[in-house]
Amino acid sequence: MQTNFTTEQLTDPKLAESEKILRTCVHCGFCTATCPTYVLLGDELDSPRGRIYLIKDMLESNKPATAEVALHIDRCLSCLACVTTCPSGVDYMHLIDNAREHVQKTYKRPPLDQLLRQVLSRILPSRRLFRLAVRAARLGRSAVGIVPEKLELGKRLRAMAAFAPQKLPKPESLGLAGIHKAAGKRRGRVALLTGCAQSVIAPHINDATVRLLNRLGYDVVVRREAECCGGLNHHMGFENRALAHARKTIGAWFDEIEREGLDAVIINTSGCGTTVKDYAHMFARAEEPWRSRAEAISARTVDITEFLTAIGYAPTREPTDLVVAYHSACSLQHGQKITAEPKELLRKAGFTVVEPAEGHLCCGSAGTYNLLQPEIAGRLRERKLQNLRARNPDLVAAGNVGCITQLSGDDALPVLHTVELLDWMAGGPEPGVVAAIARTRQEQAETAA
């Protein structure tokens, strides 16, 4: 793509990076076939190619973002399916991040929209505030109906109310801050990001991760300061807030590297993993010591399934007859290019693994997307669930808490994190969902008899 940035503009590192990315696009349109919003809406401006044209015009003109540009940039899920598809290697991830930052700085959003984004950017990364917000949402469900559903605010409020669990689980016991010692002979020492939202709504995922790593011989370090990776704010365009969260997390882990060393930084939420692996890029222009610290953390960061594959995970229970539909989170398959490891581990653990049609398409979670774009997110959820049900699985496994939350519900299949199943088959406790499936099967057999 030909660009027309001035020499003065290209002295800005972000604009120079964006210009370089824009020039790699050859307008081929392969990305349109795998873009969820284009598949649903059929609007060229809701495809990666269309957004690239909008971004080019916005950045070249050096003008504030318009309402039209903000609309189509906001509708992007950052699922990165286009990156997987692109034959030219367009770095769309960093281009759309730069565009979001520009929109946030220059576009004057409607007051309610801006207020909601400010609230989400403050509450979601804080476990304390998020826990309080979830409790308030449970109490305020009846009041949500006051706002008409046809209004965008009404849709968003209903989405947030639906997102809040009916009952908050107890905080994790194993994932709490501290050093969780290996069982038996110690093989190494790793850090675990327990996460902000995950620690509140699904702490059992961290429990399963710590249990499994401990049994495999690893000390697991959990630092209280490493609360949020910064990804939620990063993808909303609040770059300064994102970097502030990242610095706290980097500082905590680098302290452990200097103290006793870390063999790896383990991430069990793939959305966070994509962000932490990108710390080296996010801090590439930062002053020392943050640039070298960020590089050190990114170099050690692995998804839990990458790590288990590398150290030789092996089950201790007999194989099960459960059929597991594997949902590949976008941040895992497109963001981190991890596709084979989770499925191979599940098969090794003794499950029959099936995959849904259109596995490359997003489920609609995408960080805060299901809260800010509930209509599109809802359509993607139904499409994903339909494809999952078509494989007739007993349950669904996924590697991202956002996907798990998005796909769960009264009308959905049981959804577990991949590590919960791997932990169970390697000596951990049986997940409640699995026990419920066994009871249902027994009741059906008794009825048939």
Secondary structure, 3 states (H helix, E strand, C coil): CCCCCCCCHHHCHHHHHHHHHHHHCCCCCHHHHCCHHHHHHCCHHHCHHHHHHHHHHHHHHCCCCCHHHHHHHHCCCCCCHHHHHCCCCCCHHHHHHHHHHHHHHHCCCCHHHHHHHHHHHHHCCCHHHHHHHHHHHHHCHHHHCCCCCCCHHHHHHHHHHHHCCCCCCCCCCCCCCEEECCCCCCCEEEEEECCCHHHHHCHHHHHHHHHHHHHCCEEEEECCCCCCCCHHHHCCCCHHHHHHHHHHHHHHHHHHHHHCCCCEEEECCHHHHHHHHCHHHHCCCCCCCHHHHHHHHHHHEEEHHHHHHHHCCCCCCCCCCCEEEECCCHHHHHHCCCCHHHHHHHHHHCCEEECCCCCCCCCCCCCCHHHHCHHHHHHHHHHHHHHHHCCCCCEEEECCHHHHHHHCCCCCCCEEEHHHHHHHHCCCCCCHHHHHHHHHHHHHHHHHC
